[in-house]
Structure formats: structure tokens, C-alpha cells
Amino acid sequence: MRRMRLSPEVRRRCQDAVDQAQDRLLALSRSLHAEPETAFREYRSAAKVSGLLRDEGFAVDVGVGGLDTAFTARYGDGPLVVGLCAEYDALPGLGHACGHNIIAASSVGAALALREVAAELDLTVVVVGTPAEEEGGGKITLLEAGVFDSVSMAMLVHPAPEDNCAPRPLALVELEVTYTGRESHSALAPHLGVNAADALTIAEVAVGVGRQHFEPRQQVHGIVTRGGDVPNVVPAHTRALYNLRAADMESLSRLESRIRACFAAGAIGAGCTHEVSATPAYAELVHDSFLSEAYRSAATELGRPLVSREQELEMPTGSTDMGNVSRALPSLQPSIGINSGDAVNHQPEFAAACVAPGADRALLQGAVALAWTAAQAAQDEQARQRLLDQHRERGASKVGPR
């Protein structure tokens, strides 16, 4: 990888812009954290983020892609279009235990920094408000609706216990299985009942014994969302929700076939009928190599405590609908540590850490690092031309032959 060189003047102006906006960015993060909203219901959150950008002179379009809580905020008119994704949905019962308040505020901060150099670097800055990352795949909907068609590259920085410049989020699909049997009195006439809870038990056992044969990086975890109503009635209706994860979409497809067979085994064994529904699958995340190295250079200059490239390969990770974006256009989603102690994402203690001083520092440095990364791509002639060419080719492929 060639050495990264960014104009000192551009670097300084981006840093100054984030410094000047510090109070507004931290206030935005705290406000989002104080009023958490779950997938597709982020009305206040989307209004807070888009409202700040509108006040800063960005052209805001709300309700894009057919999603009420999605938006775009645009500044500049250069051919290289930098997309900064703002996530702001929270987890049911846990609030911002994945730190999306930090993601949104850092993307806004990076946008304000790039605004100051947009004319000089001949670029356009677009913040894409992307709802429902935790559940529902808002970015997938926006991608299919063409919201990312105008974007040359897409980025965000995600809070975590540690910095990781190139995490490897897994592909994911969520399956819901529903079993239907027949009610009967559990004591007087159990032989007349068809027990849907038994079907679920058989399926869970089948999944459990199958784990020995899972491929590397395949994971399955689920919960029972309905197990029956009262113990003296044979349960006729049960339901469970499972997350399936794998290294890539191909491995995920093989895993899904195996788990669907386990669900079918439950129905056969208990004499029930069953139905399985699936959410849109999250693809594995593929980092653009230039953007990843540019971010690593920026984070190093900011003094971030980075792990080695070898350690990055071993660090555990989750899944994200940013993976689908990354398979469509050059993308980047590094992790940034917030000094959360022993707490990890999706724990109440991590939610508390997302408005602590370590989180504030990560938010501001993440904004600067994203801005420097985009500026590096804009200033590097080879990288810039590649991004523009790939963007043009994507557009041509959508139009098709004439």
C-alpha cells in the first residue's frame, strides 16, 4: 500500500471544523441517547440529525426511499460524492447499547468538516440517514430504492470496546418459525392434542446437535417468542426467532438450508404444521482497501490505540446492513473504542458508556478520521479516479445497453 499523504491545510481545516462544532455534536449525541427509538420509529431522532444539518446549510430531503425516518442531507456539487451514513435506531429495552447516537453524531461531524473543504476538493458531501440497522435492514431498502446511486463511497465509524480499522461483520438472516398443532386438556385428554411446544423443542435439539458440524464462523442463536399460554392446555401455537450468521452470503445460504431442515424436523416429529419467514439478509462487510488504509493512517495520527492487522482478524464481530452497501459500492466501517471497560455492545453498561468521556472523545476523533479519510481519497489522483470510474460503471450497469 502506497504511503498516505494528506495536505496539512486540509487536515487542519477539517480538525478546526469539528472543534468548532464540538458542543453541537456532543449535544446531538446526548439528545439521541436520552430519547432512544427503535427500528422504523426513529421520528424524533431523524428530525434531530437532519435538523442540525439543515441549520448548517445542507439541503435536506426527508422520507427518502419510502422510509419515513430516512433522509439525505447534501452539500456541494463536486463529482466525487462522499456518503456518510448516520444510524440512530436503538435496541428494545436497552436503548443505545450499540452506540448509534455516536454513529449519527460522528457522521454529522465528518460532514461539517468536509463541508469546509468541499469546494477545494471538488466533492459533494451527503449524509444518509439510515434507520433500522438493528432490525429490518433500512440500508437494504434504501439501496434497492436507489438512494445510494448518487454516492461514490459510503462510510461510518461504529463504537466498540476497542479500535478495529478493518472489522469483519458476518452475513446474517433472521428466521421466524411458527408451529401449529391442536389444543386439548393436558390431563383429561392429552392424546387428542398436537403439541406445538414439542415441535419447537425438537427443532432446538436438532439445531444444538448440529452445531458440531457448522462451518467456521457460522453461528445460530434464537429465542422463543411464544411457548404456549397455560400449562393445562396442550399448546397449539408456538413461535421462535433465530439469527443465523456466517462468513459470507454463500456460507449463510448453506446454514439457512440446514436450519430450515431442523425446523421441518420439529414439525414432523410432533405432527404439527409449520411456517418459516425470513427478513432481508445482511451481507458480510467488505472494506475498500484504500479507504481502510487511509482511515488507519488518520487514526494513527490521532493517537488512537489500534490493534494489529493480525489481531483484527481474530476479534469477534456482529453483523450490519452496511454489508449490503459494501457489496454495491466502495465502503468503510471501522470500529472505534469508547473505553467501556468490561462492557461490550448490547449490554446496559455499554449503553451508559456511550455518553461517557471516552465516547465523546471517540465521537470527535471518529468524525475527524472519517473526514481525513474522504479527503485523502479526494486528493489521491489514482484513488479518486478509481472511485469515479466505479461510480460511473455502476450507473451504466443500472441503465443497461441502449
FENGIVEN-V88613 format. One record per backbone hydrogen bond with DSSP energy under -1.0 kcal/mol. NH is the residue of the N-H (numbers start at 1). CO is the residue of the C=O. If there is no record, write none. Layout:
nh co
NH CO
NH CO
This chain:
nh co
11 7
12 8
13 9
14 10
15 11
16 12
17 13
18 14
19 15
20 16
21 17
25 21
26 22
27 23
28 24
29 25
30 26
31 27
32 28
33 29
34 30
35 31
41 38
43 41
46 42
47 43
48 44
49 45
50 46
51 47
52 48
53 49
54 50
55 51
56 52
57 54
58 53
59 74
61 72
63 70
67 64
70 67
71 129
72 61
73 127
74 59
75 125
80 122
82 124
83 153
84 126
85 155
86 128
90 37
91 95
95 91
97 95
102 99
103 99
104 100
105 101
106 102
107 103
108 104
109 105
110 106
111 107
112 108
113 109
114 110
115 111
117 114
121 117
123 118
124 80
125 75
126 82
127 73
128 84
129 71
130 86
137 132
138 132
141 137
142 138
143 139
144 140
145 141
146 143
147 142
149 146
151 148
152 81
153 81
154 330
155 83
156 332
158 334
160 336
164 335
170 318
171 246
172 282
173 244
175 242
176 277
177 240
178 275
179 238
180 273
181 236
182 194
186 232
189 185
192 189
193 190
194 182
196 235
199 195
200 196
201 197
202 198
203 199
204 200
205 201
206 202
207 203
208 204
209 205
210 206
213 210
214 211
218 215
219 245
221 243
223 241
225 239
226 239
233 230
234 184
238 179
239 226
240 177
241 223
242 175
243 221
244 173
245 219
246 171
252 248
253 249
254 250
255 251
256 252
257 253
258 254
259 255
260 256
261 257
262 258
263 259
264 260
265 261
266 262
267 263
268 264
269 265
270 266
271 267
272 267
273 180
275 178
277 176
279 174
282 172
285 169
288 331
292 288
293 289
294 290
295 291
296 292
297 293
298 294
299 295
300 296
301 297
302 298
303 300
304 299
306 304
312 308
313 309
314 311
323 320
325 321
326 322
327 323
328 325
329 325
332 154
335 164
336 158
338 160
343 340
346 97
351 347
352 348
353 349
354 350
355 352
356 353
360 356
361 357
362 358
363 359
364 360
365 361
366 362
367 363
368 364
369 365
370 366
371 367
372 368
373 369
374 370
375 371
376 372
377 373
378 374
379 375
380 376
384 380
385 381
386 382
387 383
388 384
389 385
390 386
391 387
392 388
393 389
394 390
395 391
396 392
397 393
398 394
399 395
400 396
